[in-house]
Amino acid sequence: MFNAFLSLDIQAEYTLMIVVVYIMCLLMILVGRIVAKIAKIESPYFSLMMSGFEMGMFGYAMFISLYGEEHLGKIAFLAIGQSIFVFTFLISALTSVQNGKQSLGLIIKKFITSPIILSITLGIIVGQFKHYIYDWAFIETTFVFIRLLGSITVPLITITIGYGISIGKDGLGLSLFTIFIRKTFLFIIALIINHYIIGKFLHMDSIYEYAMLIIALSPPAFYFFGSRAI
């Protein structure tokens, strides 16, 4: 996360996308609740699985493989809205399902002290001064070490997640249905956002449209759901 936001180039006129992505996440929660009611799905996780995106271990890696690390800041910028959503809504909702309602103070504390939020914040701050500090050999070496550590961490965590997933016949139908509903609605919403907001209204580069599609097609956050939802 630090590496992703270290390369972030913030442009004030594009900050509307943070709100747009956040609203998209909320809209998918509503879609999940409506579909669950129609399909009579009782699992409290169904609507939560409709929203949130695994960017650190999937979205960013997919984007880099297609468009290169030099453009990572593009998708990192669009992902700010979903990161805020995860730590202001999704965690609270998921915790409420598992352990009951949490106090507002505890939710704020978790948000502020979250390693992911700290990494995002530190990446943005350091990124604004990276052109001045890259001349320092120690700093450049530290950045290389962080990139190396990040590249090792992702596959190791993914292997661990895959090892812990247990797929049974009883839940396979619901899992496939969840994936189908999530992908279908998110793909449609992403196309609308790309055409009317990113393209016509903000006139952003086309690479932002590709980044939006990768975000929309990414799976739910592994860290919060793991194998439980499967």
Secondary structure, DSSP 4 states (H G I P E B T S, - for coil): -HHHHHT----GGGTHHHHHHHHHHHHHHHHHHHHHHHHT---THHHHHTS---IIIIIHHHHHHHH-GGGHHHHHHHTHHHHHHIIIIIHHHHHHHHH----HHHHHHHHHH-HHHHHHHHHHHHHTTHHHHTTSHHHHHHHHHHHHHHHHHHHHHHHHHHHH----HHHHHHHHHHHHHHHHHHHHHHHHIIIIIIIIIS---HHHHHHHHHHHHSPPPHHHHTTT--
